[in-house]
Amino acid sequence: MSWTKVLAVEALSPGTRQVVKVGNRKILVLNHENQLYAVDNNCPHLKLPLKSGKITEDGAIVCTFHRSAFDLRTGEVQGWCSWPPGVGKVLSMVSPQKALPVFPIRVEEGSIWVDVQEE
């Protein structure tokens, strides 16, 4: 395992998020309802950033560009490229469905740590 200290706990209050760089990856660290998550900041569809993605009531992050949705806990696809209407179906064929990479996260001595294995 390759644990990396990324943020101080107080830097990520509930409802906030930050992108941190770990090695060659940009990781989106979120505090959603007092639960911390670490996911790849790139949507698996076209590698567009997820930082501004909406969080749904059932704990998914939705890509603002093509509305692909991924479970924050597992990265599992909950919806694939549904936007824009009609064109979304064509865009979904550009890239097959892929789960969003998620990373183990822990809090230790006032810091947030993420375990990121390099690609």
N, C-alpha and C positions, 0 to 999 in steps of 0.2 A: 504494500500500500504506500501511496505517496501523498501524505497529508500535508496541506499547505495552509498557513494562516492567511486569511484573506481580508478580514474586517474586524473591527472592534464591535462587540455586541451592541453597544449604544449607538452605533452608526446605522443600524437597521431596525428602526422602530416599526411597530405593526402597520401594515399597509404600504411599506416602502420596498424598494428594490434597487439593486446596484449591479452593474456589470463589472466583473473583476477579470483580470488576465492571469491565467495560471499556465505557465509554459506557453504553448502556441494556441491555447484555447481561450475563448471569451466565455465566461460562465456567468449566468444570471442568477444572483442570489436574492431570494424573496423572503419577506416576512409576511405570510398570509395568515391572518387570524392567530397570531402568536405561534405559528409553526414555521420553521425555517425550511426552505427548499433550495436546491442547487441544480440547475438544468443548463444545458448548452444554450447559449444565446442565439444560435442559428436554427431557424425552422428547418427540419429535414427536407421539406419540399423543394425550395429554391435557395436555401441558405440565407434568407432575409432575417433581420434581427427581430427577436421576440420581446425586447425590453418593454415595449409599449403595449404588449398583449393584454387583453382583458382576462381577468380571472373569473371563472363561472362559479355559481353556487356549489356545484359538485366537485370543485377543486381541479379544474382544467385551465390551462392557459391557451388562449385563442390567438393565432397569428393575425395581426391587423391587415395583412396584405391579401391572403387568400382564405382566411378563416379556418385553417386547419386547427384542430384542437387536440391537446395532449394532456393526459393525467399528470399532475405535478409529482405524485408519489412514485409512479412507475414508468412514466414516459409513454405509456400505451396510447395509440391513436384512438381518439374519440370521434373524430370527424376529419375527413380528408378533402381539402381544397374545394370548398363549396362556393367560392366567390371568384369572380363575378358570375351571376346566373348564366347558364348556357356555356360560357367560355370556361368556367371552372372545371367542367367535365373534361374538356380538352387539356387544360393545364394539369389536371390530375394524372394524365397519361405521360406527361413530361418526366415525372419522377414517381416510381412506385411507392406505395405507403411504407413509411419507416417510422419506428418509434423515436421519440425525442430522448437523447441521452440524458440520464439523471445521475447525480453523483452523491455519494454518502456525505453527510454534513454533521458536524458536532460542534458543541460549545465547550470550551475549556479555558479556564482562567481569564474570563472576560473577552475571549476572542472566538471568532467563527472560523472553523477549519473545514476545508473541503478536500476530499480524496479524488484526485483526477489522474487517471492513467493516460499517458500520452498515446496518441494514435500511431 
